[in-house]
Amino acid sequence: MDNAHAQSAPLVEITESHVAAVGDLHVRRALPRAGRRTVGAWCFVDHMGPADVPLGLGSSIGPHPHVGLQTVTWLLEGEVLHRDSLGSEQPIRPGELNLMTAGHGIVHAEEGMGARTGRAHGAQLWVAQPDRTRHGASAFEHHAELPRVEIGRAVGTVLVGEFAGAVSPARRDTDHFGVDVVMEAGTLAVPLRTDCEHAVVVLSGAVEIDGSVVTPGHLAYLGPGRDELAMRPTEPTRLLLLGGVPFEARVSMFWNFVARDHAELDVAFDEWMSGDERFGPVASPMPRIPSPVPPWRR
Ligand code: MN
């Protein structure tokens, strides 16, 4: 055993993101990973860019459904126009938050990242909804202003939940949080809740945690039981710190659906593909995206 870590029980576990295609963009998918479906209620983390992209709709995503999750959209560069089946039409720019709650079902389109600016850099995360709300109504929120906290030489912007005494106005259905942290130098020590699990996703730069250097394209997972996280940037760094109480259930995910088992996913797939009224229309110039066939039905 490594006695140096005797005081800091759960070790950091670093996994590599896998590269996935979203529209014409390649993204680093940090979550879910094999053996790691959720961190708190966070069940999906895509980091896209930074990249130059052609002006136009090339990086756009046509109308597609979601169930059982919230999408959290956070940009560092570029711009996205969100449209959904509730009638929402909302541009989002860096520093702003879009939070869409799918509940029983919603459809949205994202004209983005570089459609207007030629630059794309951001993250989209999903939060699994608990049984209490996942069959309920869909909703959409835009937050142009979010609370910022200074900790030493670092600045945190609280996207969701509570961090360092600041509380985001964004809706949350479970006990989780997400914060964007910008660090120039020095060591940042942040208090953690021992009843939560946590993860770090580096968006730019590099940060040392427990002797390991974490860079973009990785997820650093920290299990419950830690009361502090010390991070030392080796260059100017921007990252997402996510956390939450371990989720109430084992989630089952397929395509854009989050549920509890294949039977529920089958129903969502069938209803999307048959044009069921569960999934309403979106005012978008792009065509609806058909779902791939679930692997267990091929
Ligand atoms: Mn989506």
Residues whose N, C-alpha, C, O or C-beta is under 5 A from the ligand:
A	BS01	MN	none
